Amino acid sequence: MTDTIALALGALILSAIAVDVVFFGTDHLLFLARKIMDLIEWMAFWR
């Protein structure tokens, strides 16, 4: 992955999160963060 692609992808993800927070609030963003942490823990268990 080149630097340009990484920066574009990072900007796209950050802008999607910003739009999500502006229009829908932070409640479900926190829910998704908790689920991602559970997924990481589950994957580490099966490693």
C-alpha positions in Angstrom: 0.0 0.0 0.0 1.4 3.3 -1.0 1.4 6.4 1.2 -1.2 8.1 -1.1 -3.6 5.2 -0.9 -3.1 5.0 2.9 -3.8 8.7 3.4 -6.8 8.6 1.1 -8.2 5.6 2.9 -7.6 7.2 6.3 -9.3 10.4 5.2 -12.2 8.5 3.9 -12.6 6.6 7.2 -12.3 9.7 9.3 -14.8 11.6 7.2 -17.3 8.8 7.4 -17.0 8.7 11.2 -17.4 12.5 11.3 -20.5 12.4 9.1 -21.9 9.6 11.2 -21.3 11.5 14.5 -22.9 14.7 13.1 -26.0 13.0 11.8 -26.6 10.2 14.2 -24.7 10.9 17.4 -22.1 8.8 19.2 -24.3 6.1 20.8 -24.0 3.5 18.1 -20.4 4.4 17.4 -19.6 3.4 21.0 -21.6 0.2 20.6 -19.5 -0.7 17.5 -16.3 0.0 19.3 -17.3 -2.4 22.1 -18.2 -5.1 19.6 -14.9 -4.6 17.8 -13.0 -5.0 21.1 -15.0 -8.2 21.7 -14.1 -9.5 18.3 -10.4 -8.7 18.9 -10.5 -10.5 22.2 -12.3 -13.5 20.6 -9.7 -13.7 17.8 -6.8 -13.5 20.3 -8.4 -16.4 22.2 -8.4 -18.6 19.0 -4.9 -17.6 18.0 
